[in-house]
Amino acid sequence: MPAPSQPSGPGFVTIADLPERGRLTTGGFVEFVRYTPAAGAPRFQASLVDRPAAPGGRRAAAPRIELLWHGRSRVPGIVPGAWVRVRGAVSTVRGVPTMYDPHYEILASHRELAGTERSA
């Protein structure tokens, strides 16, 4: 798969360039999701990276942002392999950029992400 072009547009920040905190728009590839056990309070988590790993896996850690939705056991369309654009407040939790309950948009491909023209 060819590498996605760099997203652009006012207010858009690539995952690699995320600040420690602030309201912004970013997007990328859902690398994995995590569900909470049935006994716990509902919480859905997804890990977003700028681009998918090459065949054979990653040789080094990729910049990522964790997305968390409280009170949800699933979020429609947020599945491994999906491209999404998210908007919300980012903060750093245990050294990882994290966005809680973000607004999101499912994209057909990385090409839509590259054409970003939305602001936060």
C-alpha positions in Angstrom: 0.0 0.0 0.0 1.5 3.4 -0.9 2.2 5.8 2.0 -0.6 8.2 2.6 0.1 11.9 1.7 0.5 14.2 4.6 -2.8 15.7 5.8 -3.2 19.4 5.7 -5.7 22.1 6.4 -6.3 24.6 9.1 -6.4 23.1 12.6 -5.2 19.6 11.4 -2.3 18.1 13.3 -0.6 14.8 12.4 -0.3 12.2 15.1 3.5 12.6 15.1 3.1 16.3 15.8 0.5 16.3 18.5 1.0 18.8 21.4 0.8 17.7 25.0 -2.7 19.3 25.3 -5.2 21.3 23.4 -8.3 21.1 21.1 -7.5 19.9 17.7 -8.4 17.7 14.7 -6.2 14.7 13.7 -6.8 11.4 12.0 -5.2 8.2 11.0 -5.5 4.4 10.8 -7.2 2.4 13.6 -4.4 -0.1 14.5 -6.4 -1.9 17.3 -9.3 -1.6 19.6 -9.8 -2.8 23.2 -13.0 -3.7 24.8 -13.7 -3.7 28.6 -14.6 -6.9 30.4 -18.4 -7.4 30.9 -17.9 -6.9 34.7 -16.4 -3.4 34.4 -18.0 0.0 33.4 -18.4 0.2 29.6 -15.3 1.8 28.0 -14.1 1.5 24.4 -10.6 2.2 23.4 -8.9 2.6 20.0 -5.3 3.2 19.0 -4.8 5.5 16.1 -1.5 5.8 14.1 -0.5 8.0 11.1 -0.3 5.0 8.7 -0.6 1.2 8.8 2.5 -1.0 9.5 4.4 -2.4 6.5 4.0 -6.1 5.8 6.0 -8.0 8.4 5.1 -5.5 11.2 6.7 -2.4 12.7 10.4 -2.3 13.4 10.0 0.7 15.8 7.2 2.2 17.8 4.9 4.4 15.8 3.5 7.7 17.1 0.0 7.1 18.3 -3.0 8.6 20.0 -5.4 6.7 22.2 -9.1 7.4 21.8 -11.4 6.5 24.7 -15.2 6.5 24.8 -16.6 6.1 28.3 -20.0 4.5 28.7 -19.7 2.8 25.3 -18.9 -0.9 24.8 -18.6 -0.3 21.0 -18.4 2.7 18.6 -19.9 2.0 15.2 -17.3 2.0 12.4 -14.3 2.2 14.7 -12.7 -1.1 13.9 -9.1 -2.2 13.1 -8.2 -1.0 9.6 -10.6 1.9 9.5 -9.4 5.4 8.5 -10.9 8.1 10.8 -10.8 11.8 11.5 -11.2 12.8 15.1 -11.8 16.2 16.8 -11.6 17.0 20.5 -9.3 17.8 23.4 -6.0 16.0 23.7 -4.0 15.5 26.9 -1.1 13.3 27.7 -1.9 10.3 30.0 1.1 8.1 31.1 3.2 9.6 28.3 0.6 8.8 25.6 -1.6 11.4 23.8 -5.2 10.6 24.7 -8.5 12.0 23.5 -11.7 11.3 25.5 -15.1 10.9 23.8 -13.9 12.5 20.5 -16.2 13.5 17.6 -15.3 11.2 14.8 -15.8 10.7 11.1 -15.2 7.4 9.3 -13.3 7.9 6.0 -13.3 5.7 2.9 -9.5 5.8 2.6 -6.4 7.8 3.6 -7.0 10.0 0.5 -9.9 11.6 2.4 -7.6 12.3 5.3 -5.1 13.9 3.1 -7.8 16.3 1.8 -8.7 17.5 5.3 -9.9 21.1 5.3 -11.7 21.2 8.7 -10.7 23.1 11.7 -11.0 22.2 15.4 
